[in-house]
Amino acid sequence: MAITNNLRIIMAKKKIDSVSELMLITHLSRNALNKLYHDEDIDTVKLGTLIKLCDSLNVPLSELLEYTPEENSTH
């Protein structure tokens, strides 16, 4: 399973320079945002946090995170 995290790309497009600025926009905790920003423990980020982030940035969840399933060699 591969999850591509596009938070930094979205922040750059929207000219958001730091996690601190993102905190002001989203009203989310630094801890939650740091997990995504630094691409650490993404699987522990709550869905509600992701939805609030997407709503605040006006992007769909599929733009924030892209999931690519592993190819299964035993079809």
C-alpha positions, -999 to +999 in steps of 0.1 A: +000+000+000+013+034-009-001+067+003+011+098-013+008+129+009+004+161-010+001+185+019+033+204+011+023+208-025-011+222-015+005+245+010+029+258-017+000+264-041-019+283-015+012+302-004+010+288+032+046+291+045+046+272+077+028+247+100+021+277+123+002+295+095-016+263+087-027+260+123-042+294+122-062+286+090-074+251+101-076+254+139-060+220+141-033+210+166+004+213+157+008+176+165-018+165+140-005+189+113+032+179+120+023+142+114+011+151+079+037+178+071+066+155+080+049+125+065+051+105+098+025+081+111-001+092+085-021+060+093-027+073+128-043+107+117-080+107+124-104+109+095-121+139+112-088+158+112-083+150+075-118+162+067-113+195+086-080+201+069-096+195+035-126+218+043-102+245+055-080+243+024-109+237+000-095+205-015-109+170-018-094+142+003-083+125-028-061+155-036-046+156-001-038+119+001-036+095-029-038+058-023-022+033-046-029-004-039-001-029-041-001-051-071-010-086-061+011-111-080-014-140-072-045-130-091 
